[in-house]
Amino acid sequence: MIIQGVVSFDNLPCASTEDKINDIITWENGWFSSVTLTPNTRLQHVFALGVNFLGNREPEYLNQTYAGKSTGFQFDSDLSNPESDFDPGNFGAWFDETRQTLYLTRDVFGVIPTYYLYVPGSFVAFSTSLVSLIKMPVCRPYLQLDSDRIVSYSRFRGDQSGSYSSGTFFKNIKTVLPGHIISISSDNITSRPFARFDPDKWSHLHSIEEYGRAFKDLFFKSVERTIGRDEAKVGSHLSGGMDSSSISAVAKALDPGLALHTLYLDTKTKYSDEIGFAGEVAEKIGSIHHEVPPSNEDFEIISRYTSVYGHPECMVISPSSQGSLMEFASHLGCKVLLIGHDGDSVVGSGLEKLTKAYFERDWSHLRALILKRAPYASLSRVIPQWEILNPGEKISRYTKHLIVSKFFEQLKRLKPLEIGKLLIESSRQMNVSIWHFFTAGMERLWKKLIKTKTLEGTILKQEFAAVHVAKRENLADLLRGDLPLTYKVWFDDVFNGQTIIASEQFFALGNHYALENRFPFYDKDLFELCISVPMEVKFGRGIGREHFREAMKGLLPESVRSRAGKANFSIYGREAALRLYHQSTGLMQDDSNFVWHFVDKHKYLNSAAILVDQHASESNHTLSQFHVTRAISLAIWFDWLKKNDLLPTTS
């Protein structure tokens, strides 16, 4: 769904040049357009687009749902009036000609992006498609690459590990922040959050049963809203984990006659094989189940998707996995694909209680938590014989692993005397010998200095590697507002760059495949409930997410509802990176590609050599996979920009 427009402030000619416009509003100095928006259009968030004109001309709307209103929106009064039924989260764009001001808003979780380019005193253009925006003739003279964004994108844990920001890969193009409304006039632009979170409204709940009932009620309502009532076929990603399984189960519980197609991504790799769990859920709920193999044409897919995004690929692993599901669902005729995106962050696990107890030196509480957690923990990747250990051995080995790991995490934060004190206290209180700390430390030192050379965090050229990227606005803190710092971790988890950029890419790919990706866990009431649940309640019997598990009683097979582990796609990610590397050889041999303006080719080749080396360390495999995929993704993007005559200068 591409929704866009241009508003001129200086009589700049701005007629629409779009060929596939179904709905359009035009006036002397502007236009809004969209693919058909009717009362039956089922966007996950309703967009009200329109104009409030001067004189006697009645307000016009692109979404006919709002056509019955006699007057346009009055933002200042509606936002400040708690009695108003105006919900900015269900709003898109509105131009008030009487005030010569454009208003843009974005839903709370940032599911639908809004990009805009603003030239003070001249014009503002916006679109839910970055590609559409940068191709507008009025915008082309102002395109300029943002080298800071390219630098942070190329740094391991640099670009998307922090809070989401309004910046893009183009210096003059921004995005509206989730949960925010911006007002743009000829000489000024302001942004303010409209979303307010109130976890205290759930303070009357206390027991796990009460939290479970509240979760179930809200989750059912959210799934029902995201499905809607107008689709004959609905697709649902079913991985076999708690999130996707619960969405599929609730969808069928709401409407047993629903033609629900559940899609399992069959990567056929160790650690990510959950075909048995997914099949068990599908059988219990009676869905039409499909096992979907991911495409192996990673280079072709990333090239195609880059032309859909308008920016480099930002997913951690190849998008061929999710893209294969969307393509399959589209071929089935599904107009909606339900996805458990970000369920982990919204729900919360409670397992951070272990870390909290350690940092607070609450040793007795930590010992009690370990007794609950150890039987459900999975340390098979670091302790190969883990699965055959008896319960007592698991508790002992888990305690050693946890305490030593937490100790080394704190080294950089402590002074030498504090380190010694913590070492002795941890050893005595948790019955972990000093020798175990020593041997673990030597092993870390051996891996770092002797056994293998660790890759750097970036393969950029030196002049870019040393660049200090300015601090960006912190969306998580802006939305948290006046809530205490105790809530910070939950907002950081949900409103981070990686998660929201993934949502933006899901939206663009949904347009590409003519379906909507919908995320039932993105529900404001559900999020408020989950952040209000005490960590002790979430931790529960030691598996975590206990309030969620309580809500799903009777809906899921017990093997799924009470499972402690989840899929790990590290092996599949490396396999996809290897395919991408080999498939992109021709492009990466082109010395004229602009990627080599930023990336050191020698460092790239060194990273590629480590990626293909089966004996390299896991940490170096992780780094090399990041460096190789990011460099290739940049090269693909620069190649696309050049072919479309969109490659501008940098800044």
C-alpha positions in Angstrom: 0.0 0.0 0.0 1.8 3.1 -1.3 0.4 6.3 0.1 2.2 9.5 -0.8 1.9 13.2 -1.5 3.6 16.6 -2.1 2.8 19.9 -0.6 4.4 23.1 -2.0 5.0 26.2 0.0 6.3 28.4 -2.8 4.0 27.7 -5.8 6.4 25.0 -7.0 4.7 22.9 -9.8 4.0 19.6 -8.1 1.5 17.7 -10.3 1.5 14.0 -9.7 3.4 11.9 -12.2 2.3 8.5 -11.0 0.8 6.2 -13.6 -1.0 3.8 -11.3 -3.1 6.1 -9.1 -6.5 5.0 -8.2 -7.4 7.7 -5.6 -6.0 11.2 -5.7 -6.8 14.6 -4.2 -5.3 17.6 -5.9 -5.3 21.3 -5.1 -3.4 24.3 -6.3 -0.1 23.5 -4.5 -0.3 19.9 -3.7 -1.6 16.3 -4.2 -2.1 13.2 -2.1 -2.5 9.8 -3.8 -2.9 6.1 -2.9 -3.8 2.8 -4.4 -7.6 2.4 -3.7 -8.5 3.0 -0.1 -12.1 1.9 0.5 -14.1 1.1 3.7 -13.2 -2.6 3.0 -9.5 -1.9 2.8 -8.0 -3.8 5.7 -4.7 -2.2 6.6 -3.4 -3.2 10.0 -3.7 0.5 10.8 -6.4 2.6 9.3 -5.0 5.6 7.4 -7.0 8.8 7.2 -5.6 10.9 4.4 -7.1 14.2 3.4 -7.1 17.9 3.1 -8.9 20.7 4.9 -9.3 23.4 2.3 -9.7 27.2 2.4 -13.0 28.7 1.4 -16.1 26.7 0.8 -14.5 23.6 -0.5 -15.4 20.6 1.7 -12.7 18.5 3.3 -11.7 15.5 1.1 -10.6 12.1 2.2 -8.8 9.3 0.4 -10.1 6.8 3.0 -13.9 6.8 2.6 -14.2 5.5 6.2 -13.8 9.2 7.2 -15.9 10.7 4.5 -18.9 11.2 6.8 -17.0 13.8 8.9 -18.2 17.3 8.2 -15.0 19.0 9.2 -11.3 18.2 9.1 -9.3 17.0 12.0 -8.4 19.6 14.6 -5.1 18.3 15.8 -4.1 20.7 18.6 -7.6 20.4 20.3 -8.0 16.7 19.6 -4.6 15.7 21.0 -5.0 17.7 24.1 -8.6 16.5 24.8 -8.6 13.2 26.7 -12.3 12.8 25.8 -11.6 12.9 22.1 -12.0 9.7 20.1 -9.3 10.8 17.7 -6.5 8.2 17.6 -3.3 9.5 16.0 -2.1 5.8 15.7 -4.9 5.2 13.2 -4.0 8.3 11.1 -1.7 8.9 8.2 -1.5 12.3 6.6 -3.5 15.5 6.8 -2.9 18.9 5.2 -4.6 21.9 6.7 -4.7 24.6 4.0 -5.9 27.2 6.4 -2.8 26.8 8.5 -0.5 25.8 5.6 0.6 22.8 7.8 1.1 19.1 6.9 0.6 16.6 9.7 2.1 13.1 9.5 1.7 10.4 12.1 3.0 6.8 12.5 1.5 3.9 14.4 2.9 3.1 17.9 5.0 0.1 16.9 6.2 1.5 13.5 4.6 -1.2 11.4 3.9 1.2 8.4 6.8 3.6 7.7 6.4 7.2 6.5 9.4 8.7 4.8 9.6 12.4 4.0 11.9 15.0 2.4 11.5 18.5 3.6 13.0 21.6 2.0 12.2 24.7 4.2 10.4 27.4 2.3 9.9 25.2 -0.7 8.1 21.8 -0.3 7.6 18.6 1.6 7.1 15.2 -0.1 6.2 12.0 1.7 5.5 8.3 1.0 5.2 4.9 2.7 7.6 3.7 0.0 11.2 5.0 0.1 11.6 3.9 -3.6 8.6 5.9 -4.6 9.9 9.0 -2.7 13.4 9.0 -4.1 12.0 8.6 -7.7 9.8 11.7 -7.4 11.2 14.3 -9.8 10.8 17.0 -7.2 13.0 15.0 -4.8 15.8 14.0 -7.1 17.9 17.2 -6.9 18.0 16.8 -3.1 19.2 13.2 -2.9 22.4 12.9 -0.9 23.9 9.7 0.6 24.4 9.8 4.4 27.9 8.5 4.9 27.4 8.3 8.7 24.6 5.9 8.2 26.6 3.8 5.8 29.5 3.8 8.3 27.3 2.7 11.2 25.6 0.1 9.0 29.0 -1.4 8.3 30.0 -1.7 11.9 29.2 -4.8 13.8 26.5 -4.0 16.3 26.6 -0.4 15.2 23.7 0.5 13.0 20.7 -1.3 14.4 21.7 -2.4 17.9 20.5 0.8 19.6 17.2 2.6 19.6 15.5 3.3 16.3 16.1 6.7 14.8 14.5 8.9 12.1 17.6 8.9 9.9 17.8 6.9 6.6 20.6 6.2 4.1 19.8 9.6 2.5 20.8 12.7 4.4 17.7 14.7 3.5 15.2 11.9 3.9 13.8 11.1 7.4 11.1 8.8 8.8 8.3 9.7 11.2 9.2 8.1 14.5 6.7 5.4 15.7 4.2 6.8 18.1 4.9 10.3 17.0 3.1 13.1 15.1 5.0 15.7 13.1 3.7 19.1 11.8 5.5 20.7 8.9 5.0 24.3 7.8 6.9 26.4 5.4 9.6 27.3 7.8 9.3 24.8 10.7 9.0 21.2 11.6 8.1 19.8 15.0 7.9 16.2 16.3 6.2 15.0 19.4 5.1 11.7 20.8 1.4 11.0 21.1 1.6 7.5 22.6 1.3 7.3 26.4 1.8 4.0 28.2 0.1 3.1 31.5 1.2 -0.2 32.9 -0.3 0.8 36.3 -3.8 0.1 35.0 -3.0 -3.6 35.6 -1.8 -3.1 39.2 -4.9 -4.9 40.4 -3.6 -8.2 39.1 -1.4 -10.4 41.4 -1.6 -14.1 40.7 -0.3 -16.0 37.7 -3.9 -17.0 36.9 -5.0 -13.4 36.8 -2.2 -12.4 34.5 -2.9 -15.4 32.3 -6.6 -14.6 31.9 -5.8 -10.9 31.1 -3.1 -12.0 28.6 -5.5 -14.5 26.9 -8.3 -11.9 26.6 -6.0 -9.2 25.0 -4.3 -11.7 22.8 -7.5 -13.1 21.4 -8.7 -9.5 20.7 -5.5 -8.7 18.9 -5.5 -11.8 16.7 -9.1 -11.1 15.8 -8.3 -7.5 14.8 -5.3 -8.5 12.7 -7.2 -11.2 10.8 -10.2 -9.0 10.1 -13.4 -10.4 8.6 -13.0 -10.0 4.8 -10.3 -12.6 3.8 -11.2 -16.1 2.6 -7.7 -17.3 3.0 -5.3 -16.4 5.8 -1.7 -17.6 6.1 0.2 -18.0 9.3 3.9 -18.6 9.8 4.2 -21.7 12.1 7.7 -22.3 13.2 6.8 -24.6 16.1 7.8 -22.0 18.8 5.5 -20.4 21.3 4.8 -17.2 19.4 3.8 -18.5 16.0 2.1 -21.6 17.5 -0.1 -19.4 19.7 -1.1 -17.1 16.9 -2.2 -20.0 14.7 -4.0 -21.7 17.6 -5.9 -18.6 18.6 -6.8 -17.8 14.9 -8.5 -21.2 14.7 -10.1 -21.0 18.1 -11.7 -17.7 17.1 -13.1 -19.2 13.8 -12.9 -23.0 13.5 -14.1 -22.7 9.9 -11.3 -20.3 8.9 -9.2 -21.6 6.0 -5.9 -21.1 7.8 -2.8 -22.1 5.9 0.1 -22.7 8.3 3.6 -22.4 6.7 6.7 -24.0 8.2 10.1 -22.9 6.9 12.0 -26.1 6.4 15.7 -25.1 6.5 16.9 -28.7 7.2 19.7 -27.5 9.4 20.7 -28.6 12.9 19.4 -26.4 15.8 16.6 -25.0 13.6 14.7 -28.2 12.9 11.3 -27.8 14.6 9.2 -29.7 12.0 7.8 -32.0 14.6 6.6 -29.2 16.9 5.0 -27.4 14.0 3.3 -30.5 12.7 1.9 -31.3 16.2 0.4 -27.8 16.4 -1.1 -28.0 12.9 -2.7 -31.4 13.6 -4.2 -30.1 16.9 -5.8 -27.0 15.4 -6.7 -28.5 12.0 -4.9 -26.1 9.8 -3.9 -26.6 6.2 -0.2 -27.2 6.7 2.6 -26.6 4.3 6.4 -27.2 4.6 8.1 -24.5 2.6 11.8 -24.8 1.5 13.7 -21.5 1.5 15.1 -20.3 -1.8 18.8 -20.8 -2.4 19.1 -17.9 -4.8 20.2 -15.4 -2.1 21.9 -13.0 -4.4 19.0 -12.7 -6.8 16.6 -12.3 -3.9 18.6 -9.6 -2.1 19.0 -7.8 -5.4 15.3 -7.9 -6.1 14.4 -6.8 -2.5 16.8 -3.9 -2.6 14.8 -2.5 -5.4 11.8 -2.8 -3.2 13.3 -1.3 -0.1 15.4 1.5 -1.7 18.2 0.8 0.8 20.6 -2.0 1.6 19.3 -5.3 3.1 19.2 -4.9 6.9 18.2 -8.4 8.0 20.7 -10.3 10.1 20.4 -13.4 7.9 19.3 -13.7 4.3 15.8 -12.5 3.6 15.3 -15.6 1.4 13.7 -17.3 4.5 10.9 -14.9 5.1 10.6 -14.0 1.5 10.0 -17.7 0.6 7.1 -17.8 3.1 5.5 -14.6 1.6 5.9 -15.8 -1.9 4.3 -19.2 -1.0 1.4 -17.5 0.8 0.8 -15.1 -2.1 0.7 -18.0 -4.5 -1.9 -19.7 -2.3 -4.1 -16.6 -2.6 -3.6 -15.4 1.0 -4.0 -11.7 1.4 -2.8 -11.8 5.1 0.2 -13.5 6.6 0.2 -13.6 10.4 3.7 -13.5 11.9 5.0 -13.7 15.5 7.4 -10.8 14.9 8.9 -9.4 18.1 6.8 -11.6 20.4 9.9 -12.3 22.5 10.4 -8.6 23.3 6.7 -7.7 23.8 6.0 -10.7 26.1 9.3 -10.7 28.0 10.8 -13.9 29.6 11.6 -13.0 33.2 14.9 -14.9 32.9 16.7 -11.6 33.3 15.9 -12.2 37.0 19.1 -14.3 37.1 21.3 -11.4 35.9 19.5 -9.0 38.3 20.2 -11.2 41.3 23.8 -11.6 40.4 24.4 -7.8 39.9 22.7 -7.2 43.2 24.8 -9.9 44.9 21.6 -11.5 46.2 23.3 -14.9 46.4 20.6 -16.8 48.2 17.9 -15.7 45.7 20.3 -16.6 42.9 20.8 -20.1 44.2 17.0 -20.6 44.4 16.6 -19.3 40.8 19.3 -21.6 39.5 17.6 -24.6 41.0 14.5 -23.8 39.0 16.3 -22.8 35.8 19.0 -25.4 35.4 16.6 -28.3 34.4 15.2 -26.2 31.5 18.4 -24.5 30.3 20.1 -25.7 27.2 23.9 -25.6 27.1 24.5 -28.3 24.5 26.5 -25.9 22.3 29.1 -25.3 25.1 28.7 -28.6 27.0 28.2 -31.3 24.4 27.2 -34.0 26.9 24.6 -31.7 28.5 21.5 -33.7 27.5 22.8 -36.9 29.3 23.8 -35.2 32.6 21.7 -36.0 35.6 19.8 -33.2 37.4 22.5 -32.6 40.0 25.2 -32.4 37.4 23.2 -29.9 35.4 22.7 -27.7 38.4 26.5 -27.7 39.1 27.6 -27.2 35.5 24.9 -24.5 34.9 26.0 -22.6 38.1 29.6 -22.6 37.0 28.8 -21.5 33.5 26.4 -18.7 34.7 28.6 -17.3 37.5 31.8 -17.3 35.4 30.0 -15.7 32.4 28.5 -12.9 34.6 31.9 -12.3 36.3 33.7 -11.7 33.0 30.8 -9.5 31.8 31.5 -7.1 34.7 35.3 -6.9 34.4 35.3 -3.7 32.3 33.0 -1.9 34.8 35.1 -2.6 37.9 38.3 -1.4 39.5 41.0 -3.9 40.3 40.1 -4.2 44.0 36.4 -4.6 43.1 37.3 -7.4 40.7 39.2 -9.3 43.4 36.4 -8.8 45.9 33.7 -10.0 43.4 35.9 -13.0 42.4 36.2 -14.2 46.0 32.6 -13.5 46.9 31.3 -15.3 43.8 33.5 -18.3 44.4 32.5 -18.7 48.1 28.8 -17.9 47.8 28.1 -20.0 44.7 30.6 -22.8 45.3 32.6 -22.2 42.2 36.3 -22.7 42.6 38.8 -20.0 41.9 40.6 -22.5 39.6 37.5 -22.6 37.4 37.6 -18.8 36.9 41.3 -19.0 36.2 41.0 -21.7 33.5 38.0 -20.0 31.9 40.0 -16.8 31.8 43.0 -18.5 30.2 40.8 -20.1 27.6 39.4 -16.7 26.7 42.9 -15.3 26.5 44.1 -18.2 24.4 41.3 -17.8 21.9 41.9 -14.0 21.7 45.7 -13.8 21.4 47.1 -17.1 20.3 44.7 -19.6 18.8 43.0 -17.3 16.4 43.2 -13.7 15.3 39.9 -11.9 16.0 38.4 -9.9 13.1 37.8 -6.2 13.6 34.4 -4.8 14.1 34.4 -3.2 10.7 36.1 -3.7 7.3 35.7 -0.1 6.3 38.6 1.9 5.0 40.6 3.6 7.7 39.2 7.1 7.0 35.7 5.8 7.6 36.5 3.3 10.3 37.7 6.1 12.5 34.6 8.3 11.9 32.6 9.2 15.0 29.0 8.9 14.3 26.8 11.4 16.1 24.4 10.1 18.7 20.9 9.7 17.4 17.6 10.4 19.1 16.5 7.6 21.5 13.0 6.5 20.5 12.7 4.1 23.4 13.3 6.9 25.9 11.0 9.3 24.1 8.1 6.8 24.3 8.8 5.7 27.8 8.3 9.3 28.9 7.9 9.7 32.6 7.7 6.0 33.4 10.5 4.9 35.9 13.8 3.5 34.7 12.7 0.1 35.8 10.7 -0.1 32.5 13.7 1.0 30.3 14.8 -2.5 29.3 11.3 -3.4 28.0 11.1 -0.2 25.8 14.7 -0.7 24.6 13.8 -4.3 23.5 10.7 -3.3 21.6 11.7 0.0 20.1 15.2 -0.8 18.8 16.5 -0.2 15.4 16.8 -3.9 14.3 13.2 -4.7 15.1 11.5 -1.6 13.6 13.6 -1.7 10.4 12.6 -5.4 10.0 9.0 -4.2 10.3 9.6 -1.7 7.5 11.1 -4.3 5.3 8.1 -6.6 6.0 5.8 -3.8 4.9 7.7 -3.2 1.7 7.8 -7.0 0.9 4.1 -7.2 1.6 3.5 -4.6 -1.1 5.8 -6.6 -3.4 3.9 -9.8 -2.9 0.4 -8.2 -2.7 -0.3 -9.3 0.9 -0.2 -7.8 4.3 2.2 -9.1 7.0 0.5 -8.6 10.3 1.9 -8.9 13.8 -0.6 -9.7 16.6 2.0 -9.2 19.4 2.1 -5.5 18.4 -0.8 -4.5 20.6 -0.5 -1.5 22.9 -2.7 -3.0 25.6 -0.9 -6.3 25.5 2.5 -4.6 25.8 1.3 -2.5 28.8 0.1 -5.7 30.5 3.4 -7.6 29.8 5.6 -4.8 31.2 3.4 -4.7 34.3 4.0 -8.4 35.0 6.7 -8.8 37.8 9.8 -10.6 36.8 9.2 -13.3 39.4 5.8 -14.1 37.8 7.4 -14.3 34.3 10.2 -16.4 35.6 7.7 -18.9 37.1 9.0 -22.4 37.3 12.2 -21.6 35.4 11.2 -21.7 31.8 10.2 -18.1 31.6 7.2 -16.4 29.9 5.0 -18.0 32.5 2.1 -15.5 32.1 2.0 -16.3 28.4 2.2 -20.1 29.0 -0.6 -19.8 31.5 -2.8 -18.1 28.9 -2.2 -20.8 26.3 -3.4 -23.7 28.5 -5.6 -26.1 26.5 -4.9 -24.2 23.2 -1.4 -25.7 22.5 0.0 -29.2 22.7 1.8 -29.4 26.1 5.1 -30.3 24.3 5.0 -26.8 22.7 3.4 -24.8 25.6 6.0 -26.0 28.1 9.1 -26.3 25.8 12.1 -24.5 27.1 14.2 -24.1 23.9 13.7 -22.5 20.5 15.2 -22.7 17.1 18.7 -21.3 16.4 19.3 -20.2 12.8 23.1 -19.7 13.1 24.0 -22.6 10.8 21.4 -21.6 8.2 22.6 -18.0 8.4 26.2 -19.1 7.6 25.0 -21.3 4.8 23.1 -18.4 3.3 26.1 -16.1 3.7 28.3 -18.6 1.9 25.8 -18.9 -1.0 25.6 -15.1 -1.2 29.4 -14.8 -1.3 29.8 -17.3 -4.2 26.8 -16.0 -6.1 28.0 -12.3 -5.9 31.5 -12.9 -7.3 30.9 -11.0 -10.5 29.6 -8.0 -8.8 32.3 -7.9 -6.1 35.0 -8.1 -8.8 33.8 -4.8 -10.3 36.4 -2.3 -9.0 34.2 0.6 -10.2 31.4 -0.3 -7.7 31.0 2.6 -5.2 31.2 0.1 -2.3 35.0 0.2 -2.6 34.8 3.9 -1.8 33.9 2.8 1.7 35.0 -0.8 2.1 38.6 -2.0 2.2 38.8 -4.7 -0.4 41.7 -6.5 1.3 39.7 -6.7 4.5 36.7 -7.9 2.6 38.6 -10.7 1.0 40.2 -11.6 4.4 36.7 -11.8 6.0 35.5 -14.0 3.1 38.4 -16.3 3.6 37.4 -16.8 7.2 33.8 -17.3 6.3 34.7 -20.3 4.0 37.1 -21.7 6.6 35.3 -24.5 8.4 37.9 -24.4 11.2 37.6 -20.7 12.1 36.2 -19.9 15.5 32.5 -19.3 16.0 33.1 -15.6 16.9 35.1 -15.0 13.7 32.4 -16.9 11.7 29.8 -14.5 13.1 31.9 -11.4 12.3 32.9 -12.6 8.8 29.3 -13.4 8.0 28.3 -9.9 9.0 31.1 -8.2 7.1 30.6 -10.2 3.9 26.8 -9.9 3.8 26.9 -6.1 4.6 29.5 -5.4 2.0 27.7 -7.3 -0.7 24.4 -5.7 0.3 25.9 -2.3 0.0 27.4 -3.2 -3.4 24.0 -4.4 -4.6 22.4 -1.2 -3.5 25.0 1.0 -5.1 24.6 -1.0 -8.3 20.8 -0.5 -8.2 21.2 3.3 -7.6 23.6 3.6 -10.5 21.4 1.7 -12.9 18.4 3.9 -12.0 20.4 7.1 -12.2 19.9 7.7 -8.5 23.4 7.5 -7.2 24.0 11.0 -5.6 26.9 12.4 -3.7 27.8 11.6 -0.1 27.9 13.7 3.0 
